[in-house]
Amino acid sequence: MNVLEAIQQRRAVRLFSEQPVPTDVIEQILRAGMRAQSSKNTQPWLFVVVRERETLAALSKLGKFAGHVAGANFAVCYVGTKQATWNSFDLGQAAAQMQLAAHELGVGSCIAAMYDEAGAKALLGVPDDHNFFCVISFGYPSPEHEPLVMGGRKPLDEAVRWEKF
Ligand SMILES: Cc1cc2nc3c(=O)[nH]c(=O)nc-3n(C[C@H](O)[C@H](O)[C@H](O)COP(=O)(O)O)c2cc1C
């Protein structure tokens, strides 16, 4: 699979099989994220990997649309150092690279926004000088997984202006 194919094909996966994802595959996914560019190469991130079922279930209750986290094989929590001005941009790029790498490796994924950031920080012991941005569920897709109908993207003409706004 080449990069363009992966970008075109990848859809959010919210239903996972029980097949465990081997640790070396998880590490490949993490390394792909850590290859992301960042402002001044500050790499202002910490990725907390959660595999314990109880913690996954607890995280799934901290977002309005985070139910899929409970059934993930593992989740990555995206934590940024607050003093880095561009940290949300940088972590977003790391997250996207992990999701694309996972797709290449046959692993599905979906973001879950943490509406209760304080609760998520308390659960994982994240200190005050860090932001807790989101959780991404990962796992091999369940045979019953169906991408949501609300996929698709705006046409180029709607999202792109040439030369001036
Ligand atoms: C910042 C951000 C927050 C998101 N939060 C959630 C969420 O809380 N729950 C969820 O199920 N999906 C969440 N998503 C996934 C989007 O719903 C999904 O990327 C979008 O619907 C496109 O899906 P598709 O790639 O399958 O077409 C989030 C995505 C982003 C980028």
Ligand as a Chemical Component Dictionary entry (heavy atoms), coordinates in Angstrom:
data_LIG
# 
_chem_comp.id                   LIG 
_chem_comp.type                 NON-POLYMER 
_chem_comp.pdbx_formal_charge   0 
_chem_comp.three_letter_code    LIG 
# 
loop_
_chem_comp_atom.comp_id 
_chem_comp_atom.atom_id 
_chem_comp_atom.alt_atom_id 
_chem_comp_atom.type_symbol 
_chem_comp_atom.charge 
_chem_comp_atom.model_Cartn_x 
_chem_comp_atom.model_Cartn_y 
_chem_comp_atom.model_Cartn_z 
_chem_comp_atom.pdbx_ordinal 
LIG C1  C1  C 0 -10.564 16.169 16.676 1  
LIG C2  C2  C 0 -11.415 14.949 16.397 2  
LIG C3  C3  C 0 -12.269 14.482 17.381 3  
LIG C4  C4  C 0 -13.037 13.347 17.141 4  
LIG N1  N1  N 0 -13.830 12.855 18.149 5  
LIG C5  C5  C 0 -14.509 11.728 17.960 6  
LIG C6  C6  C 0 -15.257 11.169 19.047 7  
LIG O1  O1  O 0 -15.300 11.689 20.154 8  
LIG N2  N2  N 0 -15.913 10.004 18.805 9  
LIG C7  C7  C 0 -15.899 9.376  17.576 10 
LIG O2  O2  O 0 -16.515 8.321  17.449 11 
LIG N3  N3  N 0 -15.206 9.890  16.533 12 
LIG C8  C8  C 0 -14.511 11.037 16.713 13 
LIG N4  N4  N 0 -13.756 11.554 15.669 14 
LIG C9  C9  C 0 -13.713 10.844 14.374 15 
LIG C10 C10 C 0 -14.531 11.562 13.312 16 
LIG O3  O3  O 0 -15.906 11.422 13.588 17 
LIG C11 C11 C 0 -14.183 10.955 11.957 18 
LIG O4  O4  O 0 -12.808 11.205 11.719 19 
LIG C12 C12 C 0 -14.985 11.563 10.834 20 
LIG O5  O5  O 0 -16.346 11.263 11.020 21 
LIG C13 C13 C 0 -14.547 11.036 9.482  22 
LIG O6  O6  O 0 -14.665 9.641  9.472  23 
LIG P1  P1  P 0 -14.167 8.788  8.213  24 
LIG O7  O7  O 0 -12.687 9.014  8.112  25 
LIG O8  O8  O 0 -14.515 7.354  8.523  26 
LIG O9  O9  O 0 -14.880 9.295  7.008  27 
LIG C14 C14 C 0 -12.986 12.683 15.883 28 
LIG C15 C15 C 0 -12.098 13.166 14.894 29 
LIG C16 C16 C 0 -11.329 14.264 15.157 30 
LIG C17 C17 C 0 -10.351 14.724 14.093 31 
# 
loop_
_chem_comp_bond.comp_id 
_chem_comp_bond.atom_id_1 
_chem_comp_bond.atom_id_2 
_chem_comp_bond.value_order 
_chem_comp_bond.pdbx_ordinal 
LIG C1  C2  SING 1  
LIG C2  C3  SING 2  
LIG C2  C16 DOUB 3  
LIG C3  C4  DOUB 4  
LIG C4  N1  SING 5  
LIG C4  C14 SING 6  
LIG N1  C5  DOUB 7  
LIG C5  C6  SING 8  
LIG C5  C8  SING 9  
LIG C6  O1  DOUB 10 
LIG C6  N2  SING 11 
LIG N2  C7  SING 12 
LIG C7  O2  DOUB 13 
LIG C7  N3  SING 14 
LIG N3  C8  DOUB 15 
LIG C8  N4  SING 16 
LIG N4  C9  SING 17 
LIG N4  C14 SING 18 
LIG C9  C10 SING 19 
LIG C10 O3  SING 20 
LIG C10 C11 SING 21 
LIG C11 O4  SING 22 
LIG C11 C12 SING 23 
LIG C12 O5  SING 24 
LIG C12 C13 SING 25 
LIG C13 O6  SING 26 
LIG O6  P1  SING 27 
LIG P1  O7  DOUB 28 
LIG P1  O8  SING 29 
LIG P1  O9  SING 30 
LIG C14 C15 DOUB 31 
LIG C15 C16 SING 32 
LIG C16 C17 SING 33 
# 
